[in-house]
Amino acid sequence: MELNQLATLVTLYLAGMITPGPDIFLVMRVATKSRKHGLATVAGIVTGLAVWVTLTVTGASALLTAYPSILSAIQLLGGGWIGYMGVQMLREARKQFKADARIDLKLEGILGTPWRSYRQGLLTNLANPKALLYFAAVIAPFLPPNPSLALSVELIAVLLFTAFVGFGLIAMAVGSKLLRTRMVKAGPYIDAVAGAFFVFAAIALMIAGVRGFF
């Protein structure tokens, strides 16, 4: 693959990555409370992306086209998980509003361990199978009919590196001490907005999943 083609692919991927969605909302929500937890969330998301990108490059995404019921089932399961996450965020926001306490003093109670943040990032990314369709649409035009192993590994490595750097920079910026200190009081509102977004995203995902069976 030529350098200009690779640059175009990375640009398209970055444009899709920064589009508001569950991944970026989760990173920003967690990073405003802890940079360490934010980076753990990013690691989980990138792990999920590794699955989707690998499936796309190896051609496995064609299964979703041949068997749309698989996509619908994943959408229903994923919608359930994202909805659960949204409800948990709304509950946490409610607790914070009632307690009127500083978020930094309740960090462990809100976020748990970095491992938990990693799992949340991983499951949130895997819960949205539309990522596979997006990658198929973006990557396919740049792939030859039978891509070599070297080219496949190159694409996977470049896209995952791009994702880690992109999401990582967001987590580092939002999780900086200065910004976190200023956003402490906004913590409950951030959780409420993120929770509402997750609930609406879950509803949309599950509706799409149900429609896929009819």
N, C-alpha and C positions, 0 to 999 in steps of 0.2 A: 504494500500500500504506500502511495506517495505521501510526502509530508503535507501537501496542501489538502489532500483528502482526509488525512488524519486530523488536521487542524479544523476542518469543517465539521467532522464528526464530533470532536470534543466541544466545539462551539454549540452545536445543536443539543448535545447532551447537557451542557451547562444551562442552556436556556430552559430545558425541561426540568432540571434539578431545582432551580430557584422558583419555579412556579409554585404558588401556595398549595400545600398538600399535607397529609398526615406526618410525613417524615420531617419536613422543615419545621412544622409547628411543634413537634415533639422535641426536636433539638433545641429550639429557642426556649420552650417552656422549661426544660431541664437545666439548660446552661445558665439561665437567669438565677438559678439557685446554687449551682455548683459547676465550675468548669470541668472538674474531674468527672463528674457524672455525665456532663454533656458530651465529653469526648468518648466515654464508654457507650453512650447512646449512638454516637456516630459510628463507632466500631461495629455495633450490632446492625445498624442500617447497611453499612458497607458489606457485611457478611451476607445479608439478605440479597443485596444487589449482585453479589458474586454468583448466587444461585440463578437469578434471572438472566444475567449476562451470559453465563455459561450455557444455559438452556437455549438461549437465542443463537449464540454463535455455533452451537453444535446442531442446530436445526430442530431441536425438540419442541420449539414453540409451535411447530406445524401441527402438533397434537391438539392444541386448543382450537385450531381452525377445523381440523377434521372431526373433533369431538367437542362441540361447544358446551355440552353438559358438564364437562370437567371444569371449564371456566366458571360456569354458573355455580357449581358446588363450592369452588374455592371462594367465589365472591360472597356466598352466603356465610361460609365459615369465617372468612376475613371480616365481613361486616359485623358479625357477632363479636369478634375480638376487639375491633376498633370501637364499637359501641360500648363495650365493657370498659375500655380505657377512658372513653369520654365521660361515662357516668362516674368513674372513680375520680377523675379530675374535677368534676362539678361538686362532688361530695367534699373533696379536699378544699376547694375554694370556699364552700359553705362553712367548713370548720374554721378556716382562717378568718373569715369575716366575723364569725361569732367570737373567736378567741381574741381577735384584734392583737395578735402576737407577732413578734418579728420572725420573719421567715428563716433568717440565718440561725436562729436559736432552735428551730424545729427541723433542721435540714435532714437529719437521719430519719426522722419520723415520716417526712414527706417523700423522700426519694429512696430510702433504704440503702442498699449497698450498690457500688458501681456494677457488680455482676447483674443485679436486678435491672439497672438501667440498660445494660447491654442486651439482656433478654427482651426488654420492652422494645428497643430499637429493632432488633432482629424480627420479632413477631409482627410488629407494626408494618415493617416493610414487606414481609412475606404475606401479610394479610391482604395486600392489594395486588391481585394478579394483572391489573391493567399495566403494571410496570413491564411485564413480559410483552404485551402487545405494543407498548411504546418502543421498547428496544427493538422489536421485530421491524417496526416501521422505520426506525432511524438507522439501524445497523445494516439491514438487508441490502439497501442500495449500494453499500460500500463493499459488500462481500462478493467474491467470485462464486460460481456455481458449486465448486468443491474446494473450499478454503483449506490451506495447509495447516498442519498443527502449529507451526511457528506463527502464522498469521493469526490464528485463533487465540493463542496465548498472548500475542502482542496486543490484540484488541481488548481482551479481558483485563490485562495488566494496566493498560492506559486508562480505560474507563473507570476501573476501581480506584486507581491512583487519583484521578480527577475527582471522583466522588469523595474520597477521604479528605483531600485538600480543601475542596469546596465546603463541605459540611463542617470540616475541622476548623476552618477560618471563621465560620459563623459561630461555632461554639466558643472559640477563643475570644472573639470580639464581644459576644453577648455575655460571656462568663468572666470578663475582666473585672477586677475588684472595683474599679471606679463605677462601671456601669451597673454591676450587681448592687452596690451600695445605694445607688440612686433608684434602683428598681425594686428595692425591698418592699416598700409600701404598695407597689403595683402588683406584687406577687399573686394575691387572690384574684385580681382582675385578669391577669395573664392566664391563670388556671381556668377561670370561668370561660374566657374566650376560646382557649384551646379545647376545653371540654365540649363546648357547644359545637365547635367545628368538627370534632371527632364524631359526635352524635349524628350530625347532619350528613357527614361523609359516610357513616355506617348505614344510615337509612338509604342513601343513594346507591350504595354498593349492593345492599340486600335487594332493593327493588330491581336493579339490573340483573341480579342473580335469579330472582323469581321469573322475570320476563324471559330469561334464557331457556327455561323449561317449557315455554309455550310457543 
